[in-house]
């Protein structure tokens, strides 16, 4: 008995994240600026806490280059929204246990 399976017979892949990040290629803003804004919104709303997704996850979600994603994270680090910890990840600064950002 032989089973033949073709690519068109397979279900489409499921998105790993429910909140996929969308970058507008027609926007006059650079991609890293758009990504920083989207991540900022998700941090402030509590969608991302206590840790940002990995560079691999973010590049897969956005289809952007690693350097572009790093630059967006650098913007957030300069704004003191996140802190990068080498070998561990990037963490939201001043988030409480519910993931909401606390104002000092």
Secondary structure, 3 states (H helix, E strand, C coil): CCCCCCHHHCCCCCCCCCCCCCCCCCCCCCHHHHHHHHHHHHHHCCCCCCECCCHHHHHHHHCCCHHHHHHHHHHHHHCCCEEEECCCEEEECCECCCCCECCC
